C-alpha cells in the first residue's frame, strides 16, 4: 500500500470514528424518540466499526 493511500485510509477512519462518536453523544443526550435513538445508536456503531476497519487495514499494511 502506498504512503498516500495509507494516510488517506487513516484520515477516513478518523473521520468515521469522529462522526460515530458525535452521533453516540447526541443520542445519549436526547432520548426524546426511541426510534430516532435506536437509529442514531446503530449509525454510531457502524461508523465506529467502519473507522476501526480502516485503521486495522492501515496497521496490517504497515506490518508487511
N, C-alpha and C positions, 0 to 999 in steps of 0.2 A: 504494500500500500504506500502510495507516495505521501510525502510530508504534507502537502496542501490538502490532500484528501483526508488524512487523519486529523488535521486541525479542523477541517470542516465538520467531520463526524463528531469531534469533541464539542464544537460550538453548538451543533444541532442538538446533541444530547443535553447540554447545559440549558438551552432554551426550553426544551421539552420538560425538563425537571423543574425549571423556574415556573413555567405556566402550570404544571401539575401541582406544585406547592401553593401557587396563588389560588387555584381552584379549590384545593383542600382547605385552605384557610378561610375562603369565603363561604364554603358550605358549612364549615364548623361554626361560623359566626351567625349565620342566618338560617335557622331551621323553620322558616315560615311555611314552606310547602314540602311535603315529604317526597313527592315525585321529583321536584327540581333538586332536592338534596341528594337523592339517590343517583340521578343523572350526573350531578356535579362530582359526587364521590367516585363514581365509575370512571368519569372522564379524567379525574385527577389520578386515579390508579393507573389507567392506561398510559397517560402521558409520562408518569414517573417510570413505568415499566419500559416504555419505548426509549426514553432517555438513558436508562440504565443499560439497555441493549446496545445503544450506540457507544457508550463508554466501554462496555465489555469488548465490543468489536475492535475498538482502538487499542485496548490493552493487549488483546490476543495478537493483533497485527504487529505490535512492537516487540513481542516476545520472539518472533521469527527472525 
